[in-house]
Amino acid sequence: MKKIIKLVISLGVIALLGFGVWKIYFHLNMEPTRGEVKNLEQTLARSEVLTKEQAKKDLTYVYKHIKEYHPVWIKGPNDVKKQVHEQYKLEVANLREGMTVTQVWQAASRIVASLRDLHTNINVVDSHPTYIDDFAQVIEYGKPIEINGVSYEHLENTYLIQSSYERPEYAKHMLLNKIVSKDDLELLGIDTSNGVTFTFDVDGESKDFHYEFVSREKVVNSETSFVDSDHFVSYEIDTENKIGIFRLRQCANNEEYRDTLKKFFEEVSSNQIESIIVDLNNNGGGDSSVANEFITYLNVDEYDSWDCDVRMGWHLKKYHNNVYKNQKKEHVFTGKLYVLTNVQSLSAAMDFAMLIQDNHLGTIVGEASGNMPDSYGDCLQFQLPNSKLSLRVSYKVWYRIDQSKAGEPIEPDYEVDPKEALEYTYDLIRQGK
């Protein structure tokens, strides 16, 4: 009997040890978020110089982490993996002694850009960023002819080589947001040591505007800027036309969003609103669950969601055939739904539009989404060892709900200039479409 007890105890110890070893192995090799850097340090000054060996170590860090975490290395086109590898080899071959942090940033960005994944990118960590001291001209005139004598066309080509994007239309549009930032101008190769001069076409004539760099709060004419907004969620009720307009500039499923959403649908119900317009223009994304929260106020029993693969070490775990049972709220809307999108509607905002379109819950008006439904996303955060640049790497693959449209952006049902989309939607409602 004692021998049996000893044997059972021994087997139990072996099983526990085996489980412990498996847990350690899983954590070190399979856990999706293993090795992620939680607290980022400040990036070195962009003018600081690194040795050739330090620069190589940083670029190798980027390449190694893409291989270890990004789904493309498990399930992805071989030509993309080849492009990333070849770009890495080229950047390492072109290294020289005395590389500035900006030059390392440029090289690392070109490696990452070859993935064509919007969510995988290289950035600076800077608690005190600076910008040109007046946004008015960029807002009024749009693209400059040149910056410091460098043509905008040249800067655009440089940006496309260094930028992480899925649709060039989005990248070209986003460049306007980038040229107001000192760091981003330097990434494009512009000398900012004596401020910067933009040349605009003003009534058919070239006109120069010189800017110095200041902190965000000191920028003149920034209140109408496209850079950011304090009011990410708002709404209005047009009782005369029985239309509710819900505006969302950022996908944050927080208390403010949920409270605003609840009040909106309460007023929609009490005012017998027949049509709702959701404005997702210029929404850069965030938390995709904002769409799920919105749908709880719609008369829908269940709906399809997007499929997903998660990279776990050397394999992908699949989450497919996802159907959500809708937990309907008190004030359920039964009228018509319209969603406004433009090229700056991306990531979670694009997901919002996809849920509506691919489940046939409403009508999309405006421009195609900024990124693709079939894409990579959900990022892990790392930091390059020497320059302290930050690296974000996707570890999930997302698939469009309606796979008959795989590889396509969220195309609007009615394509129209975003500036005219609201009035156009009013006309659709009047026509009963």
C-alpha positions in Angstrom: 0.0 0.0 0.0 2.9 2.4 0.9 4.5 1.7 -2.5 1.2 2.5 -4.3 0.9 5.8 -2.3 4.6 6.7 -3.1 3.9 5.9 -6.8 0.8 8.1 -6.9 2.7 10.9 -5.2 5.6 10.6 -7.6 3.3 10.6 -10.6 1.6 13.7 -9.1 4.9 15.5 -8.6 6.0 14.6 -12.2 2.6 15.8 -13.5 2.9 19.1 -11.6 6.5 19.5 -12.8 5.4 18.8 -16.4 2.6 21.3 -16.1 5.0 23.9 -14.7 7.5 23.3 -17.5 4.7 23.6 -20.1 3.5 26.8 -18.5 7.0 28.3 -18.6 7.4 27.2 -22.2 4.0 28.6 -23.2 4.8 32.0 -21.5 8.2 32.2 -23.1 7.3 31.0 -26.6 3.5 30.9 -27.1 1.9 33.6 -25.0 0.8 36.3 -27.6 1.9 39.3 -25.4 5.1 37.8 -24.2 8.0 40.2 -23.9 5.8 43.3 -24.5 7.3 46.5 -23.1 4.7 48.1 -20.7 6.5 51.4 -19.9 8.3 53.2 -22.7 11.3 55.4 -22.2 11.7 58.8 -23.9 13.2 58.5 -27.3 16.7 60.0 -27.6 17.0 63.4 -29.2 16.6 63.0 -32.9 19.9 64.6 -33.6 21.8 62.3 -31.2 24.3 60.1 -33.0 24.5 56.3 -32.7 27.4 54.1 -33.8 27.0 51.8 -36.8 26.8 48.8 -34.4 24.1 50.4 -32.3 22.1 51.3 -35.4 22.4 47.7 -36.7 21.2 46.4 -33.4 18.1 48.5 -33.5 17.2 47.5 -37.1 17.8 43.8 -36.2 15.5 44.3 -33.2 12.8 45.5 -35.5 13.2 42.6 -38.0 13.4 40.0 -35.3 10.2 41.2 -33.6 8.3 41.3 -36.8 9.3 37.7 -37.4 8.5 36.6 -33.9 5.1 38.3 -33.4 3.6 39.3 -36.8 1.0 36.8 -38.3 2.5 37.4 -41.8 5.4 35.1 -40.8 2.9 32.2 -40.1 0.2 32.9 -42.7 1.0 35.6 -45.1 2.1 36.1 -48.7 5.7 34.9 -49.2 6.4 37.9 -51.3 5.6 40.2 -48.3 8.0 38.2 -46.1 10.6 38.5 -48.9 10.1 42.2 -49.2 10.6 42.7 -45.4 13.7 40.6 -45.4 15.2 42.3 -48.5 14.5 45.7 -47.1 16.1 44.8 -43.8 19.3 43.6 -45.6 19.4 46.7 -47.7 19.1 49.1 -44.7 21.8 47.2 -42.8 24.1 47.3 -45.9 23.6 51.0 -46.1 24.5 51.8 -42.5 27.5 53.9 -41.8 29.3 55.2 -38.7 27.6 58.1 -37.0 23.8 57.6 -37.7 21.4 60.1 -36.1 18.3 58.8 -34.4 16.3 60.4 -37.2 18.2 58.4 -39.8 17.7 55.2 -37.8 14.0 56.1 -37.6 13.9 56.5 -41.4 15.6 53.1 -42.0 13.4 51.3 -39.5 10.3 52.9 -41.0 11.2 51.6 -44.5 11.5 48.1 -43.1 8.2 48.2 -41.4 6.5 50.0 -44.3 7.2 47.0 -46.5 4.6 45.0 -44.6 1.8 47.4 -45.8 0.2 47.0 -42.4 -1.3 50.3 -41.0 -1.0 49.1 -37.4 2.6 48.0 -37.4 4.8 51.1 -37.2 7.8 53.0 -35.7 7.3 56.1 -33.7 9.1 58.5 -31.3 8.2 58.7 -27.7 8.2 62.4 -26.9 6.4 64.1 -24.0 7.0 67.5 -25.4 6.4 67.4 -29.2 6.5 70.7 -31.2 4.5 71.9 -34.2 4.6 74.8 -36.7 3.2 77.9 -34.9 0.2 78.4 -37.1 -2.1 75.8 -38.7 -4.2 78.4 -40.6 -2.5 78.2 -44.0 -2.5 74.4 -44.1 -6.2 74.3 -43.2 -7.1 77.0 -45.7 -4.8 76.2 -48.7 -4.2 72.5 -48.2 -1.1 71.0 -49.7 1.9 73.4 -50.0 3.8 73.6 -53.2 7.0 73.0 -51.4 8.6 73.0 -47.9 12.1 74.6 -47.6 12.4 74.4 -51.3 11.6 70.7 -51.5 8.6 69.9 -53.7 5.5 68.4 -52.0 5.5 65.6 -54.7 9.0 64.6 -53.5 7.9 64.6 -49.8 4.8 62.6 -50.7 6.9 59.9 -52.4 9.3 59.8 -49.4 6.3 59.5 -47.1 4.8 56.6 -49.1 8.1 54.7 -48.8 8.4 55.3 -45.0 4.8 55.1 -44.0 2.7 52.2 -42.8 -0.5 52.1 -44.7 -2.9 49.8 -46.6 -4.5 52.3 -49.0 -2.3 55.0 -50.6 -5.4 57.3 -50.7 -5.3 57.3 -46.9 -1.5 57.8 -46.7 -1.6 60.8 -49.0 -4.4 62.4 -47.0 -2.6 61.8 -43.7 0.6 63.5 -44.9 -1.2 66.8 -44.4 -1.5 66.0 -40.7 2.2 65.1 -40.5 3.7 68.2 -42.0 2.7 70.4 -39.1 4.9 68.3 -36.7 8.6 69.0 -36.3 9.5 65.3 -35.8 7.6 64.2 -38.9 9.1 66.9 -41.0 12.6 65.7 -40.0 11.5 62.1 -40.8 10.7 63.4 -44.3 14.2 64.8 -44.5 13.4 68.5 -43.9 16.0 70.6 -42.1 14.1 72.3 -39.2 17.1 73.9 -37.4 16.0 77.4 -38.5 12.3 76.9 -38.5 10.6 76.0 -41.8 9.1 77.8 -44.8 6.0 76.6 -46.6 5.2 77.8 -50.1 1.5 77.8 -50.9 -0.5 78.6 -54.1 -2.6 81.7 -53.0 -4.9 82.9 -55.8 -2.6 81.6 -58.5 0.6 83.1 -56.9 3.3 81.4 -54.8 3.4 82.8 -51.3 5.9 81.9 -48.5 5.0 81.5 -44.9 7.7 81.0 -42.3 7.1 79.1 -39.1 8.9 78.5 -35.8 8.2 75.4 -33.7 6.1 75.7 -30.5 4.3 73.4 -28.1 0.8 72.3 -29.0 -1.0 74.8 -26.7 0.9 77.7 -28.3 -0.2 77.0 -31.9 -2.2 79.8 -33.4 -5.4 79.0 -35.2 -5.4 75.4 -34.0 -9.0 75.3 -32.8 -10.2 74.4 -36.4 -7.3 71.9 -36.8 -7.7 68.4 -38.1 -5.1 67.2 -35.6 -7.3 66.4 -32.6 -10.5 67.3 -30.8 -11.6 67.3 -27.2 -15.2 66.4 -28.0 -15.1 62.9 -29.4 -18.8 62.2 -29.1 -21.9 64.4 -29.6 -25.3 64.4 -31.1 -28.2 66.6 -32.2 -31.9 65.9 -32.8 -33.6 67.4 -35.8 -37.2 67.1 -34.7 -38.6 68.9 -37.7 -37.2 66.2 -40.1 -37.3 63.4 -37.5 -33.6 62.8 -37.9 -31.0 62.1 -35.2 -27.3 62.8 -35.9 -24.7 61.0 -33.8 -21.1 62.1 -34.3 -18.2 60.0 -33.2 -14.6 61.2 -33.8 -12.8 58.5 -31.7 -13.8 55.0 -30.8 -13.6 55.0 -27.0 -16.1 52.7 -25.2 -16.0 54.6 -22.0 -18.5 56.0 -19.6 -18.9 59.3 -21.6 -19.6 57.3 -24.8 -22.1 55.0 -23.1 -23.9 57.8 -21.3 -24.1 59.9 -24.5 -25.4 57.0 -26.5 -28.1 56.3 -23.9 -29.3 59.9 -23.8 -29.2 60.0 -27.6 -31.5 57.0 -28.0 -33.8 58.2 -25.2 -34.3 61.4 -27.2 -34.6 59.4 -30.4 -37.4 57.5 -28.8 -39.2 60.4 -27.1 -39.1 62.5 -30.3 -40.2 59.6 -32.5 -37.1 59.9 -34.7 -37.4 57.9 -37.9 -33.8 58.1 -39.3 -30.4 58.1 -37.7 -27.2 59.4 -39.3 -23.9 58.2 -37.6 -21.0 60.5 -38.6 -17.7 58.6 -38.5 -15.8 61.1 -40.7 -12.2 61.6 -39.5 -12.5 58.9 -36.9 -9.1 57.2 -36.5 -10.4 54.2 -34.6 -9.7 52.9 -31.1 -12.0 50.3 -29.4 -14.1 48.2 -31.9 -16.7 47.5 -29.2 -18.2 50.9 -29.6 -20.1 49.4 -32.6 -21.3 46.5 -30.5 -22.6 48.9 -27.9 -24.4 51.0 -30.6 -26.1 47.9 -32.0 -27.6 47.1 -28.6 -30.0 50.0 -29.4 -31.0 48.5 -32.8 -33.8 46.0 -33.4 -31.4 43.1 -34.2 -31.5 39.7 -32.5 -28.1 38.6 -33.7 -25.4 39.6 -36.2 -22.2 38.3 -37.7 -18.8 39.6 -36.5 -15.4 39.4 -38.2 -13.2 36.3 -38.0 -9.8 36.5 -36.4 -6.6 34.6 -36.1 -4.2 35.2 -33.2 -0.5 34.5 -33.5 0.6 32.4 -30.6 4.3 31.6 -31.0 4.7 29.3 -34.0 1.0 28.9 -34.9 -2.3 30.9 -35.3 -5.3 30.3 -33.1 -8.5 30.7 -35.1 -11.6 32.5 -33.9 -14.1 32.0 -36.8 -17.8 31.9 -37.4 -18.5 34.6 -34.7 -22.2 35.4 -34.2 -23.2 37.9 -31.5 -26.4 37.6 -29.6 -27.6 41.2 -29.3 -28.3 42.3 -25.8 -31.0 44.9 -26.7 -31.4 48.0 -24.6 -34.6 49.6 -23.5 -35.0 52.1 -26.3 -34.7 50.0 -29.4 -34.6 51.9 -32.7 -36.6 50.5 -35.6 -36.1 53.2 -38.3 -33.5 53.7 -41.0 -29.7 54.0 -40.3 -27.1 55.8 -42.3 -23.3 55.9 -41.7 -21.0 58.6 -43.0 -17.4 57.6 -43.7 -14.4 59.2 -45.4 -10.8 58.2 -46.1 -9.9 59.0 -42.5 -12.4 56.5 -41.1 -10.2 53.6 -40.2 -9.5 50.7 -37.9 -12.4 50.5 -35.3 -14.4 53.1 -37.3 -14.0 51.0 -40.4 -15.1 48.0 -38.3 -18.2 50.0 -37.3 -19.1 50.6 -40.9 -18.4 47.0 -41.8 -20.7 45.7 -39.1 -23.5 47.9 -40.4 -22.9 47.2 -44.1 -22.1 43.5 -44.1 -25.0 42.7 -41.8 -27.4 44.8 -43.9 -28.3 47.1 -41.0 -27.9 50.4 -42.8 -26.5 52.5 -45.7 -23.0 53.9 -46.0 -22.5 57.4 -47.5 -19.3 59.2 -48.4 -15.8 57.8 -49.2 -14.3 54.3 -48.9 -12.6 53.5 -45.5 -9.0 54.4 -44.9 -7.8 50.8 -44.3 -8.9 47.4 -45.3 -11.3 45.0 -43.5 -9.0 42.1 -44.3 -6.0 43.3 -42.4 -3.7 43.0 -39.4 -4.3 44.6 -36.0 -4.2 44.6 -32.2 -0.7 45.7 -31.5 2.1 44.8 -29.1 4.4 47.5 -27.9 8.2 47.3 -27.9 11.2 49.7 -27.8 14.4 49.7 -29.8 17.4 49.2 -27.4 19.6 52.2 -28.4 17.5 54.9 -30.1 14.5 54.2 -27.8 12.2 54.5 -30.8 8.9 52.7 -30.1 7.8 49.7 -32.3 4.2 48.6 -32.6 3.6 45.1 -34.1 0.2 43.5 -35.0 -0.3 40.0 -33.7 -3.8 39.3 -35.1 -5.3 38.8 -38.6 -8.8 40.2 -39.2 -11.1 39.1 -41.9 -14.0 40.9 -43.6 -17.4 39.6 -42.4 -18.7 39.4 -46.0 -15.9 37.3 -47.6 -17.5 37.7 -51.0 -15.9 41.2 -50.7 -12.6 40.0 -49.4 -9.7 42.3 -50.3 -12.0 45.4 -50.8 -12.3 48.4 -48.6 -15.6 49.4 -47.1 -17.1 51.1 -50.2 -20.0 53.5 -49.7 -23.4 52.6 -51.0 -23.5 56.2 -52.2 -20.1 57.8 -53.1 -20.1 61.5 -52.4 -17.7 64.2 -51.2 -17.6 63.9 -47.4 -18.3 67.7 -47.1 -21.6 67.1 -48.9 -22.4 63.7 -47.3 -24.7 65.0 -44.6 -26.9 67.0 -47.0 -26.8 64.2 -49.5 -28.1 61.8 -46.8 -30.9 64.2 -46.0 -31.9 64.0 -49.6 -31.8 60.2 -49.5 -34.1 60.3 -46.5 -36.5 62.7 -48.2 -36.6 60.3 -51.2 -37.2 57.3 -48.9 -34.0 55.6 -49.9 
